[in-house]
Amino acid sequence: MTLKFRAAQPADLSQIMPIENAGFTPDEAATQTAMQARIAQYPDTFIVASEKNQVLGYIVGPAIDQRYLADDLFVDARPNAESAQYQSVLSLAVSPTAQHRGLGSALLAQLKTVATAQHRQAITLTCLKRLVPFYEANGYVNEGVSASSHAGEVWYNLVLNL
């Protein structure tokens, strides 16, 4: 697999949305409008992995000033604040055809490189219980149940201190 990691571009949206919709329930998934805004607002922290010009997965999230994600982050895309202490992850998704090849972990590593270069203290995300072991295997610490009520699910706060 010859992967290329790069910033998401507006032209990638047609390949990103099927991956988003395959990875999340309709209530959890970002809308096309929200994803367009994320591409525009987070140019340095919306990373796609591609192979032969085919997007296989992506990771995206804004730089924020709080340790845990708030539900408004899923709705409103604002530019990354240079002084923000935390890098968040709103979506990490891999195409069903590219799963079980280490791509999710590789995307986490790419975002860690960016967050470290931007002098963030930590990377923060929420995930469902079934995904906690994946993030823990990538160095994240489960800090308990999130206050998030996004999509009516129970979410867990996971944090990777940098």
Chimera marker file (.cmm) of the C-alpha trace (Angstrom):
<marker_set name="trace">
<marker id="1" x="0.000" y="0.000" z="0.000" r="1" g="1" b="0" radius="0.5"/>
<marker id="2" x="1.518" y="3.310" z="-1.123" r="1" g="1" b="0" radius="0.5"/>
<marker id="3" x="-0.383" y="5.813" z="0.989" r="1" g="1" b="0" radius="0.5"/>
<marker id="4" x="-0.260" y="9.547" z="0.584" r="1" g="1" b="0" radius="0.5"/>
<marker id="5" x="-1.379" y="11.811" z="3.420" r="1" g="1" b="0" radius="0.5"/>
<marker id="6" x="-2.476" y="15.334" z="2.539" r="1" g="1" b="0" radius="0.5"/>
<marker id="7" x="-4.928" y="18.081" z="3.394" r="1" g="1" b="0" radius="0.5"/>
<marker id="8" x="-8.509" y="17.457" z="2.321" r="1" g="1" b="0" radius="0.5"/>
<marker id="9" x="-9.656" y="19.428" z="-0.717" r="1" g="1" b="0" radius="0.5"/>
<marker id="10" x="-13.203" y="20.424" z="-1.749" r="1" g="1" b="0" radius="0.5"/>
<marker id="11" x="-12.942" y="17.987" z="-4.679" r="1" g="1" b="0" radius="0.5"/>
<marker id="12" x="-12.511" y="15.125" z="-2.152" r="1" g="1" b="0" radius="0.5"/>
<marker id="13" x="-16.019" y="15.565" z="-0.763" r="1" g="1" b="0" radius="0.5"/>
<marker id="14" x="-17.596" y="13.070" z="-3.180" r="1" g="1" b="0" radius="0.5"/>
<marker id="15" x="-15.194" y="10.382" z="-1.887" r="1" g="1" b="0" radius="0.5"/>
<marker id="16" x="-15.313" y="11.460" z="1.780" r="1" g="1" b="0" radius="0.5"/>
<marker id="17" x="-19.096" y="11.330" z="2.219" r="1" g="1" b="0" radius="0.5"/>
<marker id="18" x="-19.557" y="7.622" z="1.385" r="1" g="1" b="0" radius="0.5"/>
<marker id="19" x="-16.808" y="6.788" z="3.897" r="1" g="1" b="0" radius="0.5"/>
<marker id="20" x="-18.440" y="8.997" z="6.544" r="1" g="1" b="0" radius="0.5"/>
<marker id="21" x="-21.820" y="7.377" z="5.937" r="1" g="1" b="0" radius="0.5"/>
<marker id="22" x="-20.354" y="3.865" z="6.041" r="1" g="1" b="0" radius="0.5"/>
<marker id="23" x="-18.542" y="4.579" z="9.315" r="1" g="1" b="0" radius="0.5"/>
<marker id="24" x="-21.311" y="6.289" z="11.248" r="1" g="1" b="0" radius="0.5"/>
<marker id="25" x="-25.053" y="5.899" z="11.712" r="1" g="1" b="0" radius="0.5"/>
<marker id="26" x="-27.268" y="8.499" z="10.008" r="1" g="1" b="0" radius="0.5"/>
<marker id="27" x="-27.668" y="10.292" z="13.364" r="1" g="1" b="0" radius="0.5"/>
<marker id="28" x="-23.911" y="10.287" z="14.028" r="1" g="1" b="0" radius="0.5"/>
<marker id="29" x="-22.626" y="11.135" z="10.545" r="1" g="1" b="0" radius="0.5"/>
<marker id="30" x="-21.758" y="14.643" z="9.465" r="1" g="1" b="0" radius="0.5"/>
<marker id="31" x="-23.878" y="16.156" z="6.728" r="1" g="1" b="0" radius="0.5"/>
<marker id="32" x="-22.343" y="17.094" z="3.398" r="1" g="1" b="0" radius="0.5"/>
<marker id="33" x="-22.726" y="20.770" z="4.357" r="1" g="1" b="0" radius="0.5"/>
<marker id="34" x="-20.928" y="20.210" z="7.671" r="1" g="1" b="0" radius="0.5"/>
<marker id="35" x="-18.128" y="18.302" z="5.942" r="1" g="1" b="0" radius="0.5"/>
<marker id="36" x="-17.715" y="21.085" z="3.351" r="1" g="1" b="0" radius="0.5"/>
<marker id="37" x="-17.359" y="23.576" z="6.201" r="1" g="1" b="0" radius="0.5"/>
<marker id="38" x="-14.760" y="21.362" z="7.912" r="1" g="1" b="0" radius="0.5"/>
<marker id="39" x="-12.692" y="21.174" z="4.725" r="1" g="1" b="0" radius="0.5"/>
<marker id="40" x="-12.806" y="24.978" z="4.501" r="1" g="1" b="0" radius="0.5"/>
<marker id="41" x="-12.228" y="25.760" z="8.185" r="1" g="1" b="0" radius="0.5"/>
<marker id="42" x="-9.656" y="23.118" z="9.194" r="1" g="1" b="0" radius="0.5"/>
<marker id="43" x="-7.221" y="23.009" z="6.262" r="1" g="1" b="0" radius="0.5"/>
<marker id="44" x="-4.322" y="21.879" z="8.448" r="1" g="1" b="0" radius="0.5"/>
<marker id="45" x="-6.263" y="19.380" z="10.572" r="1" g="1" b="0" radius="0.5"/>
<marker id="46" x="-8.415" y="17.616" z="7.970" r="1" g="1" b="0" radius="0.5"/>
<marker id="47" x="-6.118" y="14.901" z="6.681" r="1" g="1" b="0" radius="0.5"/>
<marker id="48" x="-6.996" y="12.352" z="4.016" r="1" g="1" b="0" radius="0.5"/>
<marker id="49" x="-5.164" y="9.154" z="3.199" r="1" g="1" b="0" radius="0.5"/>
<marker id="50" x="-5.225" y="8.286" z="-0.467" r="1" g="1" b="0" radius="0.5"/>
<marker id="51" x="-3.842" y="5.655" z="-2.753" r="1" g="1" b="0" radius="0.5"/>
<marker id="52" x="-3.811" y="6.164" z="-6.518" r="1" g="1" b="0" radius="0.5"/>
<marker id="53" x="-5.993" y="9.289" z="-6.112" r="1" g="1" b="0" radius="0.5"/>
<marker id="54" x="-8.648" y="7.306" z="-4.213" r="1" g="1" b="0" radius="0.5"/>
<marker id="55" x="-9.481" y="8.569" z="-0.713" r="1" g="1" b="0" radius="0.5"/>
<marker id="56" x="-9.330" y="5.575" z="1.648" r="1" g="1" b="0" radius="0.5"/>
<marker id="57" x="-9.852" y="7.365" z="4.944" r="1" g="1" b="0" radius="0.5"/>
<marker id="58" x="-9.590" y="10.640" z="6.807" r="1" g="1" b="0" radius="0.5"/>
<marker id="59" x="-9.306" y="12.293" z="10.204" r="1" g="1" b="0" radius="0.5"/>
<marker id="60" x="-10.659" y="15.741" z="11.007" r="1" g="1" b="0" radius="0.5"/>
<marker id="61" x="-11.179" y="18.050" z="13.930" r="1" g="1" b="0" radius="0.5"/>
<marker id="62" x="-10.636" y="21.615" z="15.074" r="1" g="1" b="0" radius="0.5"/>
<marker id="63" x="-8.101" y="22.936" z="17.550" r="1" g="1" b="0" radius="0.5"/>
<marker id="64" x="-10.088" y="23.814" z="20.682" r="1" g="1" b="0" radius="0.5"/>
<marker id="65" x="-9.590" y="25.296" z="24.145" r="1" g="1" b="0" radius="0.5"/>
<marker id="66" x="-11.313" y="22.623" z="26.224" r="1" g="1" b="0" radius="0.5"/>
<marker id="67" x="-10.148" y="19.142" z="27.202" r="1" g="1" b="0" radius="0.5"/>
<marker id="68" x="-13.361" y="17.432" z="26.035" r="1" g="1" b="0" radius="0.5"/>
<marker id="69" x="-15.532" y="17.810" z="22.959" r="1" g="1" b="0" radius="0.5"/>
<marker id="70" x="-18.789" y="19.740" z="23.202" r="1" g="1" b="0" radius="0.5"/>
<marker id="71" x="-21.727" y="18.853" z="20.966" r="1" g="1" b="0" radius="0.5"/>
<marker id="72" x="-21.691" y="22.267" z="19.237" r="1" g="1" b="0" radius="0.5"/>
<marker id="73" x="-18.393" y="21.273" z="17.585" r="1" g="1" b="0" radius="0.5"/>
<marker id="74" x="-20.302" y="18.762" z="15.460" r="1" g="1" b="0" radius="0.5"/>
<marker id="75" x="-22.539" y="21.544" z="14.140" r="1" g="1" b="0" radius="0.5"/>
<marker id="76" x="-20.459" y="24.728" z="13.890" r="1" g="1" b="0" radius="0.5"/>
<marker id="77" x="-17.128" y="24.764" z="12.074" r="1" g="1" b="0" radius="0.5"/>
<marker id="78" x="-14.893" y="27.632" z="13.169" r="1" g="1" b="0" radius="0.5"/>
<marker id="79" x="-11.281" y="28.239" z="12.124" r="1" g="1" b="0" radius="0.5"/>
<marker id="80" x="-8.553" y="26.632" z="14.216" r="1" g="1" b="0" radius="0.5"/>
<marker id="81" x="-7.325" y="28.954" z="16.946" r="1" g="1" b="0" radius="0.5"/>
<marker id="82" x="-3.522" y="29.161" z="16.929" r="1" g="1" b="0" radius="0.5"/>
<marker id="83" x="-3.422" y="29.361" z="20.729" r="1" g="1" b="0" radius="0.5"/>
<marker id="84" x="-5.748" y="26.382" z="21.341" r="1" g="1" b="0" radius="0.5"/>
<marker id="85" x="-4.272" y="23.789" z="23.700" r="1" g="1" b="0" radius="0.5"/>
<marker id="86" x="-6.163" y="20.776" z="22.375" r="1" g="1" b="0" radius="0.5"/>
<marker id="87" x="-6.545" y="19.102" z="19.013" r="1" g="1" b="0" radius="0.5"/>
<marker id="88" x="-9.914" y="17.411" z="18.679" r="1" g="1" b="0" radius="0.5"/>
<marker id="89" x="-11.079" y="14.580" z="16.462" r="1" g="1" b="0" radius="0.5"/>
<marker id="90" x="-14.650" y="14.826" z="15.165" r="1" g="1" b="0" radius="0.5"/>
<marker id="91" x="-14.347" y="12.012" z="12.630" r="1" g="1" b="0" radius="0.5"/>
<marker id="92" x="-11.902" y="9.237" z="11.944" r="1" g="1" b="0" radius="0.5"/>
<marker id="93" x="-13.187" y="6.943" z="9.236" r="1" g="1" b="0" radius="0.5"/>
<marker id="94" x="-11.727" y="4.372" z="6.884" r="1" g="1" b="0" radius="0.5"/>
<marker id="95" x="-13.372" y="2.978" z="3.778" r="1" g="1" b="0" radius="0.5"/>
<marker id="96" x="-14.780" y="-0.526" z="4.366" r="1" g="1" b="0" radius="0.5"/>
<marker id="97" x="-12.516" y="-1.758" z="1.541" r="1" g="1" b="0" radius="0.5"/>
<marker id="98" x="-9.392" y="-0.447" z="3.313" r="1" g="1" b="0" radius="0.5"/>
<marker id="99" x="-10.091" y="-1.509" z="6.893" r="1" g="1" b="0" radius="0.5"/>
<marker id="100" x="-7.821" y="-3.804" z="8.940" r="1" g="1" b="0" radius="0.5"/>
<marker id="101" x="-4.694" y="-2.458" z="7.222" r="1" g="1" b="0" radius="0.5"/>
<marker id="102" x="-3.583" y="-0.060" z="9.981" r="1" g="1" b="0" radius="0.5"/>
<marker id="103" x="-4.949" y="3.011" z="8.222" r="1" g="1" b="0" radius="0.5"/>
<marker id="104" x="-6.858" y="4.326" z="11.259" r="1" g="1" b="0" radius="0.5"/>
<marker id="105" x="-3.722" y="4.163" z="13.383" r="1" g="1" b="0" radius="0.5"/>
<marker id="106" x="-1.696" y="5.793" z="10.597" r="1" g="1" b="0" radius="0.5"/>
<marker id="107" x="-4.182" y="8.679" z="10.422" r="1" g="1" b="0" radius="0.5"/>
<marker id="108" x="-3.981" y="9.124" z="14.207" r="1" g="1" b="0" radius="0.5"/>
<marker id="109" x="-0.189" y="9.274" z="13.883" r="1" g="1" b="0" radius="0.5"/>
<marker id="110" x="-0.423" y="11.901" z="11.133" r="1" g="1" b="0" radius="0.5"/>
<marker id="111" x="-2.692" y="14.091" z="13.272" r="1" g="1" b="0" radius="0.5"/>
<marker id="112" x="-0.339" y="13.649" z="16.241" r="1" g="1" b="0" radius="0.5"/>
<marker id="113" x="2.523" y="14.967" z="14.101" r="1" g="1" b="0" radius="0.5"/>
<marker id="114" x="0.474" y="18.048" z="13.172" r="1" g="1" b="0" radius="0.5"/>
<marker id="115" x="-0.725" y="18.636" z="16.751" r="1" g="1" b="0" radius="0.5"/>
<marker id="116" x="2.804" y="18.316" z="18.124" r="1" g="1" b="0" radius="0.5"/>
<marker id="117" x="4.155" y="20.784" z="15.555" r="1" g="1" b="0" radius="0.5"/>
<marker id="118" x="1.376" y="23.205" z="16.546" r="1" g="1" b="0" radius="0.5"/>
<marker id="119" x="2.327" y="22.865" z="20.236" r="1" g="1" b="0" radius="0.5"/>
<marker id="120" x="-0.968" y="21.364" z="21.401" r="1" g="1" b="0" radius="0.5"/>
<marker id="121" x="-1.055" y="19.771" z="24.879" r="1" g="1" b="0" radius="0.5"/>
<marker id="122" x="-3.219" y="16.826" z="23.884" r="1" g="1" b="0" radius="0.5"/>
<marker id="123" x="-5.512" y="15.274" z="21.311" r="1" g="1" b="0" radius="0.5"/>
<marker id="124" x="-9.083" y="14.725" z="22.496" r="1" g="1" b="0" radius="0.5"/>
<marker id="125" x="-11.981" y="12.752" z="21.055" r="1" g="1" b="0" radius="0.5"/>
<marker id="126" x="-15.143" y="10.909" z="21.953" r="1" g="1" b="0" radius="0.5"/>
<marker id="127" x="-15.925" y="7.380" z="20.851" r="1" g="1" b="0" radius="0.5"/>
<marker id="128" x="-18.366" y="4.550" z="21.430" r="1" g="1" b="0" radius="0.5"/>
<marker id="129" x="-17.492" y="1.888" z="23.985" r="1" g="1" b="0" radius="0.5"/>
<marker id="130" x="-16.647" y="-0.701" z="21.303" r="1" g="1" b="0" radius="0.5"/>
<marker id="131" x="-13.880" y="1.581" z="19.964" r="1" g="1" b="0" radius="0.5"/>
<marker id="132" x="-12.185" y="2.335" z="23.298" r="1" g="1" b="0" radius="0.5"/>
<marker id="133" x="-9.685" y="-0.579" z="22.926" r="1" g="1" b="0" radius="0.5"/>
<marker id="134" x="-8.602" y="0.705" z="19.482" r="1" g="1" b="0" radius="0.5"/>
<marker id="135" x="-7.800" y="4.160" z="20.840" r="1" g="1" b="0" radius="0.5"/>
<marker id="136" x="-6.137" y="2.748" z="23.960" r="1" g="1" b="0" radius="0.5"/>
<marker id="137" x="-3.905" y="0.647" z="21.685" r="1" g="1" b="0" radius="0.5"/>
<marker id="138" x="-2.888" y="3.949" z="20.066" r="1" g="1" b="0" radius="0.5"/>
<marker id="139" x="-1.899" y="5.496" z="23.415" r="1" g="1" b="0" radius="0.5"/>
<marker id="140" x="-5.133" y="7.274" z="24.318" r="1" g="1" b="0" radius="0.5"/>
<marker id="141" x="-6.450" y="7.179" z="27.893" r="1" g="1" b="0" radius="0.5"/>
<marker id="142" x="-10.136" y="6.606" z="28.623" r="1" g="1" b="0" radius="0.5"/>
<marker id="143" x="-11.180" y="9.471" z="30.913" r="1" g="1" b="0" radius="0.5"/>
<marker id="144" x="-14.758" y="8.258" z="31.371" r="1" g="1" b="0" radius="0.5"/>
<marker id="145" x="-18.207" y="8.885" z="30.000" r="1" g="1" b="0" radius="0.5"/>
<marker id="146" x="-18.602" y="12.097" z="28.026" r="1" g="1" b="0" radius="0.5"/>
<marker id="147" x="-21.264" y="14.724" z="28.685" r="1" g="1" b="0" radius="0.5"/>
<marker id="148" x="-22.035" y="14.539" z="24.945" r="1" g="1" b="0" radius="0.5"/>
<marker id="149" x="-25.508" y="13.501" z="23.882" r="1" g="1" b="0" radius="0.5"/>
<marker id="150" x="-24.596" y="13.509" z="20.174" r="1" g="1" b="0" radius="0.5"/>
<marker id="151" x="-26.897" y="11.160" z="18.238" r="1" g="1" b="0" radius="0.5"/>
<marker id="152" x="-28.378" y="9.914" z="21.532" r="1" g="1" b="0" radius="0.5"/>
<marker id="153" x="-25.356" y="7.653" z="22.142" r="1" g="1" b="0" radius="0.5"/>
<marker id="154" x="-23.132" y="7.089" z="25.184" r="1" g="1" b="0" radius="0.5"/>
<marker id="155" x="-19.693" y="8.444" z="24.329" r="1" g="1" b="0" radius="0.5"/>
<marker id="156" x="-16.356" y="8.112" z="26.109" r="1" g="1" b="0" radius="0.5"/>
<marker id="157" x="-13.697" y="10.823" z="26.433" r="1" g="1" b="0" radius="0.5"/>
<marker id="158" x="-10.309" y="9.643" z="25.189" r="1" g="1" b="0" radius="0.5"/>
<marker id="159" x="-7.219" y="11.821" z="25.448" r="1" g="1" b="0" radius="0.5"/>
<marker id="160" x="-3.662" y="11.483" z="24.208" r="1" g="1" b="0" radius="0.5"/>
<marker id="161" x="-1.303" y="13.782" z="26.099" r="1" g="1" b="0" radius="0.5"/>
<marker id="162" x="1.488" y="15.136" z="23.898" r="1" g="1" b="0" radius="0.5"/>
<link id1="1" id2="2" r="1" g="1" b="0" radius="0.2"/>
<link id1="2" id2="3" r="1" g="1" b="0" radius="0.2"/>
<link id1="3" id2="4" r="1" g="1" b="0" radius="0.2"/>
<link id1="4" id2="5" r="1" g="1" b="0" radius="0.2"/>
<link id1="5" id2="6" r="1" g="1" b="0" radius="0.2"/>
<link id1="6" id2="7" r="1" g="1" b="0" radius="0.2"/>
<link id1="7" id2="8" r="1" g="1" b="0" radius="0.2"/>
<link id1="8" id2="9" r="1" g="1" b="0" radius="0.2"/>
<link id1="9" id2="10" r="1" g="1" b="0" radius="0.2"/>
<link id1="10" id2="11" r="1" g="1" b="0" radius="0.2"/>
<link id1="11" id2="12" r="1" g="1" b="0" radius="0.2"/>
<link id1="12" id2="13" r="1" g="1" b="0" radius="0.2"/>
<link id1="13" id2="14" r="1" g="1" b="0" radius="0.2"/>
<link id1="14" id2="15" r="1" g="1" b="0" radius="0.2"/>
<link id1="15" id2="16" r="1" g="1" b="0" radius="0.2"/>
<link id1="16" id2="17" r="1" g="1" b="0" radius="0.2"/>
<link id1="17" id2="18" r="1" g="1" b="0" radius="0.2"/>
<link id1="18" id2="19" r="1" g="1" b="0" radius="0.2"/>
<link id1="19" id2="20" r="1" g="1" b="0" radius="0.2"/>
<link id1="20" id2="21" r="1" g="1" b="0" radius="0.2"/>
<link id1="21" id2="22" r="1" g="1" b="0" radius="0.2"/>
<link id1="22" id2="23" r="1" g="1" b="0" radius="0.2"/>
<link id1="23" id2="24" r="1" g="1" b="0" radius="0.2"/>
<link id1="24" id2="25" r="1" g="1" b="0" radius="0.2"/>
<link id1="25" id2="26" r="1" g="1" b="0" radius="0.2"/>
<link id1="26" id2="27" r="1" g="1" b="0" radius="0.2"/>
<link id1="27" id2="28" r="1" g="1" b="0" radius="0.2"/>
<link id1="28" id2="29" r="1" g="1" b="0" radius="0.2"/>
<link id1="29" id2="30" r="1" g="1" b="0" radius="0.2"/>
<link id1="30" id2="31" r="1" g="1" b="0" radius="0.2"/>
<link id1="31" id2="32" r="1" g="1" b="0" radius="0.2"/>
<link id1="32" id2="33" r="1" g="1" b="0" radius="0.2"/>
<link id1="33" id2="34" r="1" g="1" b="0" radius="0.2"/>
<link id1="34" id2="35" r="1" g="1" b="0" radius="0.2"/>
<link id1="35" id2="36" r="1" g="1" b="0" radius="0.2"/>
<link id1="36" id2="37" r="1" g="1" b="0" radius="0.2"/>
<link id1="37" id2="38" r="1" g="1" b="0" radius="0.2"/>
<link id1="38" id2="39" r="1" g="1" b="0" radius="0.2"/>
<link id1="39" id2="40" r="1" g="1" b="0" radius="0.2"/>
<link id1="40" id2="41" r="1" g="1" b="0" radius="0.2"/>
<link id1="41" id2="42" r="1" g="1" b="0" radius="0.2"/>
<link id1="42" id2="43" r="1" g="1" b="0" radius="0.2"/>
<link id1="43" id2="44" r="1" g="1" b="0" radius="0.2"/>
<link id1="44" id2="45" r="1" g="1" b="0" radius="0.2"/>
<link id1="45" id2="46" r="1" g="1" b="0" radius="0.2"/>
<link id1="46" id2="47" r="1" g="1" b="0" radius="0.2"/>
<link id1="47" id2="48" r="1" g="1" b="0" radius="0.2"/>
<link id1="48" id2="49" r="1" g="1" b="0" radius="0.2"/>
<link id1="49" id2="50" r="1" g="1" b="0" radius="0.2"/>
<link id1="50" id2="51" r="1" g="1" b="0" radius="0.2"/>
<link id1="51" id2="52" r="1" g="1" b="0" radius="0.2"/>
<link id1="52" id2="53" r="1" g="1" b="0" radius="0.2"/>
<link id1="53" id2="54" r="1" g="1" b="0" radius="0.2"/>
<link id1="54" id2="55" r="1" g="1" b="0" radius="0.2"/>
<link id1="55" id2="56" r="1" g="1" b="0" radius="0.2"/>
<link id1="56" id2="57" r="1" g="1" b="0" radius="0.2"/>
<link id1="57" id2="58" r="1" g="1" b="0" radius="0.2"/>
<link id1="58" id2="59" r="1" g="1" b="0" radius="0.2"/>
<link id1="59" id2="60" r="1" g="1" b="0" radius="0.2"/>
<link id1="60" id2="61" r="1" g="1" b="0" radius="0.2"/>
<link id1="61" id2="62" r="1" g="1" b="0" radius="0.2"/>
<link id1="62" id2="63" r="1" g="1" b="0" radius="0.2"/>
<link id1="63" id2="64" r="1" g="1" b="0" radius="0.2"/>
<link id1="64" id2="65" r="1" g="1" b="0" radius="0.2"/>
<link id1="65" id2="66" r="1" g="1" b="0" radius="0.2"/>
<link id1="66" id2="67" r="1" g="1" b="0" radius="0.2"/>
<link id1="67" id2="68" r="1" g="1" b="0" radius="0.2"/>
<link id1="68" id2="69" r="1" g="1" b="0" radius="0.2"/>
<link id1="69" id2="70" r="1" g="1" b="0" radius="0.2"/>
<link id1="70" id2="71" r="1" g="1" b="0" radius="0.2"/>
<link id1="71" id2="72" r="1" g="1" b="0" radius="0.2"/>
<link id1="72" id2="73" r="1" g="1" b="0" radius="0.2"/>
<link id1="73" id2="74" r="1" g="1" b="0" radius="0.2"/>
<link id1="74" id2="75" r="1" g="1" b="0" radius="0.2"/>
<link id1="75" id2="76" r="1" g="1" b="0" radius="0.2"/>
<link id1="76" id2="77" r="1" g="1" b="0" radius="0.2"/>
<link id1="77" id2="78" r="1" g="1" b="0" radius="0.2"/>
<link id1="78" id2="79" r="1" g="1" b="0" radius="0.2"/>
<link id1="79" id2="80" r="1" g="1" b="0" radius="0.2"/>
<link id1="80" id2="81" r="1" g="1" b="0" radius="0.2"/>
<link id1="81" id2="82" r="1" g="1" b="0" radius="0.2"/>
<link id1="82" id2="83" r="1" g="1" b="0" radius="0.2"/>
<link id1="83" id2="84" r="1" g="1" b="0" radius="0.2"/>
<link id1="84" id2="85" r="1" g="1" b="0" radius="0.2"/>
<link id1="85" id2="86" r="1" g="1" b="0" radius="0.2"/>
<link id1="86" id2="87" r="1" g="1" b="0" radius="0.2"/>
<link id1="87" id2="88" r="1" g="1" b="0" radius="0.2"/>
<link id1="88" id2="89" r="1" g="1" b="0" radius="0.2"/>
<link id1="89" id2="90" r="1" g="1" b="0" radius="0.2"/>
<link id1="90" id2="91" r="1" g="1" b="0" radius="0.2"/>
<link id1="91" id2="92" r="1" g="1" b="0" radius="0.2"/>
<link id1="92" id2="93" r="1" g="1" b="0" radius="0.2"/>
<link id1="93" id2="94" r="1" g="1" b="0" radius="0.2"/>
<link id1="94" id2="95" r="1" g="1" b="0" radius="0.2"/>
<link id1="95" id2="96" r="1" g="1" b="0" radius="0.2"/>
<link id1="96" id2="97" r="1" g="1" b="0" radius="0.2"/>
<link id1="97" id2="98" r="1" g="1" b="0" radius="0.2"/>
<link id1="98" id2="99" r="1" g="1" b="0" radius="0.2"/>
<link id1="99" id2="100" r="1" g="1" b="0" radius="0.2"/>
<link id1="100" id2="101" r="1" g="1" b="0" radius="0.2"/>
<link id1="101" id2="102" r="1" g="1" b="0" radius="0.2"/>
<link id1="102" id2="103" r="1" g="1" b="0" radius="0.2"/>
<link id1="103" id2="104" r="1" g="1" b="0" radius="0.2"/>
<link id1="104" id2="105" r="1" g="1" b="0" radius="0.2"/>
<link id1="105" id2="106" r="1" g="1" b="0" radius="0.2"/>
<link id1="106" id2="107" r="1" g="1" b="0" radius="0.2"/>
<link id1="107" id2="108" r="1" g="1" b="0" radius="0.2"/>
<link id1="108" id2="109" r="1" g="1" b="0" radius="0.2"/>
<link id1="109" id2="110" r="1" g="1" b="0" radius="0.2"/>
<link id1="110" id2="111" r="1" g="1" b="0" radius="0.2"/>
<link id1="111" id2="112" r="1" g="1" b="0" radius="0.2"/>
<link id1="112" id2="113" r="1" g="1" b="0" radius="0.2"/>
<link id1="113" id2="114" r="1" g="1" b="0" radius="0.2"/>
<link id1="114" id2="115" r="1" g="1" b="0" radius="0.2"/>
<link id1="115" id2="116" r="1" g="1" b="0" radius="0.2"/>
<link id1="116" id2="117" r="1" g="1" b="0" radius="0.2"/>
<link id1="117" id2="118" r="1" g="1" b="0" radius="0.2"/>
<link id1="118" id2="119" r="1" g="1" b="0" radius="0.2"/>
<link id1="119" id2="120" r="1" g="1" b="0" radius="0.2"/>
<link id1="120" id2="121" r="1" g="1" b="0" radius="0.2"/>
<link id1="121" id2="122" r="1" g="1" b="0" radius="0.2"/>
<link id1="122" id2="123" r="1" g="1" b="0" radius="0.2"/>
<link id1="123" id2="124" r="1" g="1" b="0" radius="0.2"/>
<link id1="124" id2="125" r="1" g="1" b="0" radius="0.2"/>
<link id1="125" id2="126" r="1" g="1" b="0" radius="0.2"/>
<link id1="126" id2="127" r="1" g="1" b="0" radius="0.2"/>
<link id1="127" id2="128" r="1" g="1" b="0" radius="0.2"/>
<link id1="128" id2="129" r="1" g="1" b="0" radius="0.2"/>
<link id1="129" id2="130" r="1" g="1" b="0" radius="0.2"/>
<link id1="130" id2="131" r="1" g="1" b="0" radius="0.2"/>
<link id1="131" id2="132" r="1" g="1" b="0" radius="0.2"/>
<link id1="132" id2="133" r="1" g="1" b="0" radius="0.2"/>
<link id1="133" id2="134" r="1" g="1" b="0" radius="0.2"/>
<link id1="134" id2="135" r="1" g="1" b="0" radius="0.2"/>
<link id1="135" id2="136" r="1" g="1" b="0" radius="0.2"/>
<link id1="136" id2="137" r="1" g="1" b="0" radius="0.2"/>
<link id1="137" id2="138" r="1" g="1" b="0" radius="0.2"/>
<link id1="138" id2="139" r="1" g="1" b="0" radius="0.2"/>
<link id1="139" id2="140" r="1" g="1" b="0" radius="0.2"/>
<link id1="140" id2="141" r="1" g="1" b="0" radius="0.2"/>
<link id1="141" id2="142" r="1" g="1" b="0" radius="0.2"/>
<link id1="142" id2="143" r="1" g="1" b="0" radius="0.2"/>
<link id1="143" id2="144" r="1" g="1" b="0" radius="0.2"/>
<link id1="144" id2="145" r="1" g="1" b="0" radius="0.2"/>
<link id1="145" id2="146" r="1" g="1" b="0" radius="0.2"/>
<link id1="146" id2="147" r="1" g="1" b="0" radius="0.2"/>
<link id1="147" id2="148" r="1" g="1" b="0" radius="0.2"/>
<link id1="148" id2="149" r="1" g="1" b="0" radius="0.2"/>
<link id1="149" id2="150" r="1" g="1" b="0" radius="0.2"/>
<link id1="150" id2="151" r="1" g="1" b="0" radius="0.2"/>
<link id1="151" id2="152" r="1" g="1" b="0" radius="0.2"/>
<link id1="152" id2="153" r="1" g="1" b="0" radius="0.2"/>
<link id1="153" id2="154" r="1" g="1" b="0" radius="0.2"/>
<link id1="154" id2="155" r="1" g="1" b="0" radius="0.2"/>
<link id1="155" id2="156" r="1" g="1" b="0" radius="0.2"/>
<link id1="156" id2="157" r="1" g="1" b="0" radius="0.2"/>
<link id1="157" id2="158" r="1" g="1" b="0" radius="0.2"/>
<link id1="158" id2="159" r="1" g="1" b="0" radius="0.2"/>
<link id1="159" id2="160" r="1" g="1" b="0" radius="0.2"/>
<link id1="160" id2="161" r="1" g="1" b="0" radius="0.2"/>
<link id1="161" id2="162" r="1" g="1" b="0" radius="0.2"/>
</marker_set>
